[in-house]
Amino acid sequence: MSGGYVDTFPVIGDVDGDGQPEIVVPARVGSGAGAVIFSASGAVERTLVASGDVFYGTAPALADLDGDGVPEIVLQTNEAVNVWRGDGTPLPGWPVLVGPGTWLESAGPVVGDLDGDQRPDIAVLVLQSSGNAGDVLVLRSDGTRLAGFPNRLSGLGAGAVPAIADVDLDGRNELVVAGNYWNGMSGYFDKVWVYDLGGAVPHGLVEWGQFMGGPGHQGRYQPVPVSGAFRLAIERTGTGAGVVTSDPPGINCGADCSETYLAGTSVSLTATPNGDSTFTGWTGACAGQANPCTVVVNADTSVTAEFTLVIRLDVGRSGSGSGAVTSSPAGIDCGADCSESYLGGTSVTLTATPDTGSLFVSWDGACAGQGSRCVIAMDGPRSTNARFHGHRVARLALP
């Protein structure tokens, strides 16, 4: 490779999704700036042409900005922030121009969720070509600016590469910026700024948190979650249906069946069955608890809620006689109570007992053909009718 920079920083990651890492190196491309992608064997896979120029050097970043599991390439020049997919095509919305009248000294974009929307943001320093002022600029993954940025700092000077990390361990990522104000001594860092932009807890991943990726400056794509945050996942099972919701909010399963919580968070889960179902119990981290249940999230955790379909059984009586029908399991005592709902799959035994002066004759419906004691499998709505016949008892007078 020819036409490199005074300061050249290669980075490593699988930028084309082929399962093999590539090496991305900033380079002169023609008369301007760009980057070259090398395979692990040293072959040039493709060359990227950037918007803008670079005077001394620039450190690229790798980050999955579009959520497809494959990192994009982020490169800052004097005038622009460039983003490419690994196949060499620009990501929609990029490049974003930051000039004119700007330049970079310590160029190194950092990438992570800074506002709690679970999407990565890109932070760069944009330095003025005269004086010691500069801007902190935060861009969303689609290239639009985050509200409140750029933020002008009068003492930023040449600037240092920013960093993203959860420095106070509150579940939110902060942006850290150090100044390099020229004060007669090169490298004199006289100010540090920390931005906490709030947002829902916990924030999303830090995709590329420091110069060359991380505290070890390894230059390799290795996204990390917010410190001490873990995933709570909910599953539903059974023949019935219902939803599970959480407090604190985040899970509404149905539609949203997982959430990330800070370590030590106590989460209450409530199972609410649909009208034709009942909640029959928890397995997993809530096993043995009542509804609602409580789980403390100190690791990735799973909970399963079981819902069972409830099926209605209706019993009638007819004929010239009278009698009662009772059930096992209990629920029907007809006379007074002639319908009951049972869990799907339950086997219900009905017993027809005639009153004095009556006879049980037969069943209609689901019990047809059975004797006075009938068995019904509740695999769907069922109805039956017990027929009783009245008879007269003759009294004989003896001489």
C-alpha positions in Angstrom: 0.0 0.0 0.0 1.3 3.5 -0.9 0.1 6.9 0.1 -0.4 6.4 3.8 -0.5 9.0 6.6 1.9 10.1 9.3 -0.4 8.4 11.8 -2.1 5.3 10.5 -4.3 3.1 12.7 -5.6 -0.2 11.3 -8.7 -1.8 12.8 -10.0 -5.4 12.5 -13.5 -6.8 12.2 -15.7 -8.9 9.9 -17.1 -6.0 7.9 -18.6 -8.1 5.1 -20.3 -10.8 7.1 -18.3 -13.7 5.6 -17.2 -15.0 9.0 -13.6 -13.9 8.5 -12.0 -10.7 9.9 -10.8 -8.0 7.6 -8.2 -5.3 8.2 -9.3 -1.7 7.5 -6.5 0.8 7.0 -6.9 4.6 6.3 -5.0 5.5 3.2 -4.6 8.1 0.5 -6.9 7.2 -2.3 -6.1 9.1 -5.5 -5.7 12.7 -4.4 -8.0 12.4 -1.4 -8.7 10.3 1.7 -10.1 6.9 2.1 -9.5 3.4 3.3 -8.3 0.0 2.1 -9.9 -3.3 3.2 -7.5 -6.2 3.3 -8.3 -9.9 3.7 -6.5 -11.9 6.4 -4.2 -13.2 3.7 -3.2 -9.6 2.7 -5.2 -9.4 -0.5 -6.9 -6.1 -1.2 -10.7 -6.7 -1.1 -11.8 -3.1 -1.9 -10.9 0.5 -1.7 -13.1 3.2 -0.2 -13.1 6.8 -1.3 -13.9 9.3 1.4 -15.5 12.8 1.4 -12.9 15.3 2.7 -9.2 15.1 3.2 -6.8 14.2 6.1 -3.6 16.1 6.9 -1.9 13.8 9.3 -3.9 10.7 10.3 -7.2 9.4 11.4 -8.3 6.4 13.4 -11.4 4.6 12.0 -14.1 2.9 14.0 -16.2 -0.2 13.4 -19.8 -0.3 14.6 -23.1 -2.0 13.6 -25.2 1.1 12.8 -28.0 -0.6 10.8 -28.6 -3.5 13.2 -27.8 -6.3 10.7 -25.1 -7.9 12.9 -22.3 -6.7 10.6 -20.2 -3.7 11.6 -19.9 -0.6 9.3 -16.7 1.4 8.8 -16.6 5.0 10.3 -13.9 7.4 9.1 -13.6 11.1 9.9 -11.9 13.5 7.6 -11.3 17.3 8.0 -14.6 18.0 6.4 -16.9 15.0 6.9 -17.8 11.8 8.8 -18.0 8.9 6.4 -19.7 5.5 6.9 -19.5 2.5 4.5 -20.8 -1.0 4.5 -18.2 -3.7 4.1 -19.1 -4.0 0.4 -17.9 -0.4 -0.1 -21.3 1.3 -0.5 -22.1 4.3 1.7 -24.7 3.7 4.4 -27.8 5.8 3.7 -27.6 9.2 5.2 -23.8 9.4 5.0 -21.3 11.1 4.6 -22.2 14.0 6.9 -20.3 17.2 6.2 -18.9 19.1 9.2 -16.9 21.8 7.5 -15.9 24.2 6.0 -13.3 25.9 8.2 -12.7 22.7 10.3 -9.9 20.2 10.6 -8.9 17.3 12.8 -5.9 16.7 14.9 -6.8 13.6 17.0 -9.5 12.1 14.8 -11.2 9.0 16.2 -15.0 8.6 16.2 -16.5 6.7 19.1 -19.8 4.9 18.9 -22.4 3.9 21.5 -26.0 4.5 22.6 -25.9 7.9 24.3 -29.6 8.7 24.7 -31.1 5.4 25.7 -32.9 4.6 22.4 -31.0 1.3 22.0 -29.4 2.6 18.8 -25.8 3.6 18.3 -24.7 7.2 18.1 -21.4 8.5 16.6 -19.5 11.2 18.6 -16.7 13.2 17.0 -14.7 16.3 17.7 -14.8 19.1 15.1 -12.0 21.6 15.5 -12.0 25.2 14.2 -9.2 26.1 11.8 -8.4 29.2 13.9 -8.3 29.7 17.6 -8.8 27.1 20.3 -12.5 26.5 20.0 -14.1 23.3 18.8 -17.4 21.4 18.6 -18.6 18.2 20.1 -20.9 16.6 17.5 -23.1 13.6 18.1 -24.8 12.0 15.1 -27.5 9.3 15.1 -27.0 6.1 13.1 -28.9 7.7 10.2 -26.7 10.7 10.0 -29.0 13.2 11.7 -27.8 15.3 14.6 -28.7 14.5 18.2 -30.6 17.3 19.9 -28.3 19.8 21.5 -25.3 19.2 19.2 -23.0 20.5 18.0 -21.9 21.8 21.4 -19.2 24.6 21.2 -16.3 24.3 23.7 -14.0 27.4 23.8 -11.0 25.5 25.2 -11.2 22.3 23.2 -8.1 23.2 21.2 -6.6 20.4 19.2 -8.8 18.0 21.2 -8.3 14.4 22.1 -10.2 11.3 21.0 -13.5 11.2 23.0 -14.6 8.1 24.9 -18.0 6.5 25.7 -18.6 4.5 28.9 -20.9 4.2 31.8 -18.5 6.0 34.2 -20.9 6.2 37.1 -22.4 2.7 36.7 -26.0 4.1 36.5 -26.9 2.1 33.4 -26.4 5.2 31.1 -23.5 5.7 28.8 -21.6 9.0 29.2 -19.5 10.9 26.6 -16.1 12.0 27.9 -14.1 14.7 26.1 -10.7 16.1 26.9 -9.2 19.4 25.7 -5.8 20.0 24.3 -5.6 23.8 24.6 -2.3 25.1 23.3 -0.8 26.8 26.4 2.9 27.0 25.5 3.4 23.3 26.2 2.4 20.5 23.7 0.0 18.0 25.2 -1.3 20.2 28.0 -4.8 18.8 28.8 -6.4 21.5 31.0 -10.1 20.5 30.7 -12.3 17.4 30.8 -16.0 17.5 29.9 -18.5 14.7 30.7 -21.9 14.6 28.9 -24.8 12.6 30.5 -27.7 12.7 28.0 -30.2 10.7 30.1 -32.7 8.4 28.5 -34.2 5.1 29.4 -32.2 2.7 31.6 -30.2 0.8 30.6 -28.6 2.2 27.5 -27.7 0.1 24.5 -24.3 -1.3 23.5 -21.0 0.6 23.4 -19.9 -0.4 19.9 -16.6 1.4 19.8 -15.9 3.2 23.1 -12.4 4.6 22.9 -9.5 5.3 20.6 -8.8 2.0 18.7 -11.9 0.4 20.2 -11.4 0.0 23.9 -9.1 0.5 26.9 -6.6 -2.0 25.4 -6.6 -0.1 22.1 -6.8 -3.5 20.4 -8.4 -2.1 17.2 -10.8 -5.0 17.1 -14.6 -4.8 16.9 -16.0 -6.1 20.2 -19.2 -4.4 21.3 -19.9 -4.4 25.1 -23.1 -3.9 27.0 -23.6 -1.4 29.8 -21.9 -2.5 33.0 -24.0 -4.8 35.0 -27.0 -5.1 32.7 -28.7 -8.4 32.1 -31.6 -9.7 29.9 -34.9 -11.0 31.3 -36.7 -13.1 28.7 -40.3 -14.3 29.0 -41.9 -17.3 27.2 -45.5 -18.4 27.1 -46.7 -22.0 26.8 -49.8 -24.1 27.1 -53.1 -24.6 25.3 -54.4 -21.2 26.4 -53.4 -17.6 25.8 -52.6 -14.5 27.8 -50.0 -11.7 28.4 -47.2 -11.1 30.8 -46.3 -7.6 31.9 -43.6 -6.2 34.1 -43.0 -3.6 36.7 -40.7 -1.7 36.1 -42.1 -1.5 32.6 -40.4 -3.0 29.6 -42.1 -6.3 29.1 -45.5 -6.7 27.5 -45.5 -10.2 26.2 -47.5 -10.5 23.7 -45.5 -8.2 21.6 -42.3 -7.5 23.7 -41.0 -10.5 25.6 -37.6 -9.4 26.7 -35.9 -6.5 28.4 -32.5 -5.6 29.7 -32.3 -4.5 33.4 -29.5 -3.3 35.6 -28.0 -5.9 37.9 -30.0 -6.2 41.1 -33.2 -4.9 39.7 -36.3 -6.5 41.3 -38.9 -7.1 38.5 -42.5 -8.0 39.2 -44.2 -10.1 36.5 -48.0 -10.4 36.2 -49.7 -13.0 34.0 -53.1 -12.1 32.7 -55.1 -14.8 30.9 -57.4 -14.2 28.0 -61.1 -14.7 28.6 -61.1 -18.3 27.4 -58.0 -19.2 29.4 -56.6 -19.4 32.9 -53.0 -19.0 34.2 -51.8 -22.3 35.6 -48.2 -21.5 36.8 -44.6 -20.4 36.3 -41.5 -22.2 35.5 -37.9 -20.9 35.3 -36.9 -18.2 37.7 -40.5 -17.8 39.0 -41.1 -21.5 39.6 -43.3 -22.1 42.7 -44.4 -18.5 43.1 -47.9 -17.1 42.9 -49.1 -14.5 40.4 -47.6 -11.9 40.3 -44.1 -13.3 40.8 -40.9 -11.4 41.6 -37.5 -12.0 40.1 -34.2 -10.3 40.9 -32.1 -9.9 37.7 -28.4 -10.6 38.5 -27.7 -12.6 35.3 -29.5 -13.4 32.0 -32.8 -14.8 33.3 -35.7 -16.6 31.7 -39.3 -17.1 33.0 -42.1 -19.2 31.4 -45.8 -18.6 32.0 -48.3 -21.4 31.3 -51.8 -20.6 30.1 -54.4 -23.3 29.7 -57.6 -23.2 27.7 -60.8 -23.2 29.7 -63.8 -25.2 28.2 -67.4 -25.0 29.2 -69.6 -28.0 30.0 -73.4 -27.5 30.0 -75.8 -30.0 31.5 -79.6 -30.2 31.1 -82.4 -32.3 32.5 -85.7 -33.4 30.8 -88.5 -35.9 31.0 -91.5 -36.6 33.1 -89.4 -37.4 36.1 -86.8 -35.5 38.2 -83.3 -35.9 39.5 -79.9 -34.3 39.9 -76.6 -34.4 38.0 -73.3 -34.0 39.8 -69.7 -33.9 38.6 -66.3 -35.0 39.5 -64.2 -32.8 39.6 -66.7 -30.7 41.4 -68.5 -27.8 39.7 -71.8 -29.1 38.5 -74.7 -29.8 40.9 -77.7 -29.6 38.5 -80.4 -28.7 40.0 -78.9 -25.4 41.0 -75.6 -25.2 39.0 -75.8 -26.8 35.5 -72.7 -25.4 33.8 -69.0 -25.2 34.6 -65.7 -24.4 32.9 -62.9 -26.9 33.1 -59.2 -26.9 31.9 -58.8 -28.3 28.5 -58.0 -32.0 28.6 -59.8 -32.6 31.9 -61.8 -35.8 32.2 -65.2 -35.1 33.9 -67.4 -37.8 35.3 -71.2 -37.0 35.5 -73.5 -39.0 37.7 -77.3 -38.9 37.2 -79.3 -39.6 40.4 -83.1 -39.9 40.0 -85.4 -38.6 42.7 -87.7 -41.0 44.5 -90.5 -41.8 42.2 -88.3 -41.3 39.1 -86.0 -43.4 36.9 -82.9 -42.3 35.0 -83.6 -43.2 31.4 -80.7 -42.0 29.2 -78.3 -39.3 28.1 -78.4 -37.1 25.1 -75.4 -35.2 23.6 -71.9 -35.8 24.8 -72.9 -38.7 27.2 -75.2 -40.4 24.7 -75.0 -44.2 25.0 -73.4 -44.3 28.5 -75.0 -45.4 31.7 -76.0 -43.2 34.7 -72.4 -42.5 35.2 -70.8 -40.9 32.1 -67.2 -39.7 31.4 -66.5 -36.7 29.1 -63.1 -35.6 27.8 -63.0 -31.8 27.8 -61.2 -31.3 24.5 -63.8 -28.8 23.3 -67.1 -27.2 24.4 -69.5 -30.0 25.5 -73.2 -30.3 26.4 -75.3 -33.2 27.6 -78.9 -33.8 28.8 -80.1 -36.3 31.4 -83.6 -37.7 30.9 -85.6 -38.8 33.9 -89.0 -40.7 33.7 -91.6 -40.5 36.5 -93.4 -43.7 37.6 -96.3 -44.4 39.9 -96.0 -46.9 42.7 -99.2 -48.9 43.2 -100.4 -49.5 46.7 -102.1 -52.8 47.3 -104.6 -53.2 50.2 -104.4 -56.5 51.8 -107.5 -58.2 53.2 
